Amino acid sequence: PFLCLKFVADPVRIWLWIDRGEFVADRGAALERGFDVLPGETDALRQARALRRTLPRSPHAPLAEFLPFLVRSGRLSEQLER
């Protein structure tokens, strides 16, 4: 489940750093900031935020739900090319 959380939070952190020059060290803060800068990804951000809250209870890893966001986060490469 932690890997699923990272599939969303880490690309958001990278996007903020590259596109906005913002360093966000905390994954939870990155998810919250993601709502402002990636409005088209609110579903994935909500799911990741909910998963983050349940991590202490060791929930099932919903990998299939988070892989689409990870694939879409390939937009980072376009930003790097610019």
Residue frames as qw, qx, qy, qz and C-alpha x, y, z in Angstrom:
[[0.000, 0.882, 0.472, 0.000, 0.00, 0.00, 0.00],
 [0.315, -0.755, 0.094, 0.568, 2.87, 2.41, 0.70],
 [0.377, -0.061, 0.605, 0.698, 4.13, 1.91, -2.86],
 [0.143, 0.676, 0.653, 0.310, 0.68, 2.87, -4.18],
 [0.197, -0.913, -0.205, 0.293, 0.82, 6.06, -2.15],
 [0.395, -0.515, 0.375, 0.662, 4.27, 6.80, -3.56],
 [0.402, 0.337, 0.679, 0.514, 2.96, 6.28, -7.12],
 [0.052, 0.870, 0.418, 0.255, 0.88, 9.43, -6.65],
 [0.371, -0.897, -0.047, 0.234, 2.69, 11.57, -4.09],
 [0.589, -0.383, 0.348, 0.620, 6.20, 11.35, -5.52],
 [0.390, 0.422, 0.500, 0.648, 5.30, 12.42, -9.09],
 [0.110, -0.929, -0.311, -0.167, 3.38, 15.35, -7.58],
 [0.528, -0.739, 0.109, 0.404, 6.44, 16.29, -5.53],
 [0.559, -0.047, 0.461, 0.687, 8.64, 16.10, -8.63],
 [0.217, 0.696, 0.502, 0.465, 6.13, 18.12, -10.67],
 [0.267, -0.945, -0.178, 0.067, 6.04, 20.83, -8.03],
 [0.573, -0.557, 0.261, 0.541, 9.82, 21.00, -7.92],
 [0.475, 0.102, 0.544, 0.684, 10.36, 21.08, -11.68],
 [0.123, 0.660, 0.547, 0.500, 7.38, 23.15, -12.77],
 [0.277, -0.899, -0.235, -0.244, 6.95, 25.48, -9.80],
 [0.342, 0.530, -0.488, 0.603, 10.30, 25.45, -8.04],
 [0.619, -0.546, 0.204, -0.527, 8.56, 24.25, -4.86],
 [0.352, 0.225, -0.884, 0.210, 10.24, 21.72, -2.61],
 [0.739, -0.366, 0.059, -0.562, 7.69, 19.67, -0.68],
 [0.071, 0.413, -0.887, 0.193, 9.35, 17.11, 1.59],
 [0.418, 0.056, 0.778, -0.467, 6.22, 15.51, 3.01],
 [0.007, 0.173, 0.871, 0.460, 4.09, 13.23, 0.84],
 [0.001, 0.662, 0.712, -0.233, 0.90, 14.28, 2.59],
 [0.002, 0.706, 0.032, -0.708, 1.65, 17.93, 1.90],
 [0.044, -0.217, 0.681, 0.698, 2.41, 17.09, -1.72],
 [0.044, 0.432, 0.882, 0.184, -0.97, 15.39, -2.10],
 [0.001, -0.775, -0.463, 0.429, -2.75, 18.43, -0.66],
 [0.036, -0.608, 0.269, 0.746, -0.79, 20.80, -2.90],
 [0.191, 0.049, 0.846, 0.495, -1.59, 18.57, -5.86],
 [0.189, 0.683, 0.693, -0.133, -5.25, 19.57, -5.65],
 [0.055, 0.843, 0.031, -0.535, -4.20, 23.13, -6.56],
 [0.002, 0.618, -0.562, -0.549, -1.75, 22.37, -9.36],
 [0.076, 0.062, -0.922, -0.376, -3.22, 19.20, -10.91],
 [0.535, 0.101, 0.314, -0.778, -6.99, 19.75, -10.91],
 [0.731, 0.229, -0.447, -0.463, -7.50, 16.97, -13.46],
 [0.519, 0.163, -0.819, 0.181, -6.13, 14.40, -11.01],
 [0.435, -0.427, 0.347, -0.713, -8.45, 14.95, -8.06],
 [0.936, -0.135, -0.152, -0.287, -9.69, 11.34, -8.07],
 [0.795, 0.195, -0.447, 0.361, -6.18, 9.90, -7.79],
 [0.108, 0.450, -0.445, 0.767, -5.24, 12.50, -5.17],
 [0.663, -0.382, 0.143, -0.627, -8.32, 11.70, -3.08],
 [0.963, -0.045, -0.257, -0.060, -7.63, 7.97, -3.29],
 [0.614, 0.308, -0.476, 0.550, -4.01, 8.46, -2.27],
 [0.185, -0.478, 0.364, -0.778, -4.99, 10.73, 0.61],
 [0.841, -0.289, 0.021, -0.456, -7.48, 8.12, 1.85],
 [0.908, 0.113, -0.360, 0.181, -4.90, 5.35, 1.50],
 [0.307, 0.476, -0.478, 0.671, -2.37, 7.41, 3.47],
 [0.494, -0.456, 0.286, -0.683, -4.81, 7.64, 6.38],
 [0.949, -0.153, 0.014, -0.277, -5.29, 3.86, 6.42],
 [0.564, 0.532, -0.604, 0.183, -1.61, 2.87, 6.17],
 [0.211, -0.454, 0.719, -0.483, -1.24, 2.19, 9.91],
 [0.789, -0.002, 0.435, -0.434, -3.90, -0.53, 9.53],
 [0.243, -0.279, 0.850, 0.376, -1.97, -2.25, 6.68],
 [0.693, 0.444, 0.233, -0.518, -4.72, -2.13, 4.06],
 [0.781, 0.279, 0.497, 0.255, -4.75, -4.15, 0.85],
 [0.215, -0.421, 0.358, 0.806, -2.57, -2.56, -1.85],
 [0.574, 0.658, 0.418, -0.252, -4.93, -1.23, -4.54],
 [0.417, -0.308, 0.512, 0.685, -2.29, -1.35, -7.26],
 [0.305, 0.455, 0.701, 0.457, -4.73, -1.40, -10.19],
 [0.022, -0.916, -0.393, 0.073, -6.31, 1.84, -8.98],
 [0.284, -0.848, 0.154, 0.420, -3.01, 3.72, -8.82],
 [0.614, -0.041, 0.544, 0.570, -1.18, 2.49, -11.92],
 [0.367, 0.751, 0.432, 0.338, -3.16, 4.76, -14.32],
 [0.154, -0.984, 0.027, 0.081, -1.96, 7.85, -12.46],
 [0.599, -0.502, 0.445, 0.437, 1.61, 6.59, -12.53],
 [0.571, 0.326, 0.560, 0.504, 1.37, 6.16, -16.30],
 [0.153, 0.914, 0.297, 0.232, -0.15, 9.63, -16.70],
 [0.413, -0.853, 0.125, 0.295, 2.62, 11.07, -14.57],
 [0.721, 0.113, 0.370, 0.575, 4.85, 10.43, -17.57],
 [0.204, 0.930, 0.198, 0.233, 4.01, 14.05, -18.38],
 [0.497, -0.788, 0.191, 0.309, 7.01, 14.83, -16.23],
 [0.669, -0.044, 0.461, 0.581, 9.26, 13.75, -19.06],
 [0.325, 0.749, 0.383, 0.432, 7.65, 16.33, -21.34],
 [0.259, -0.966, -0.019, -0.007, 8.36, 19.00, -18.75],
 [0.664, -0.505, 0.347, 0.428, 11.97, 17.86, -18.47],
 [0.616, 0.334, 0.455, 0.549, 12.40, 18.03, -22.24],
 [0.113, 0.924, 0.211, 0.298, 11.27, 21.67, -22.23]]
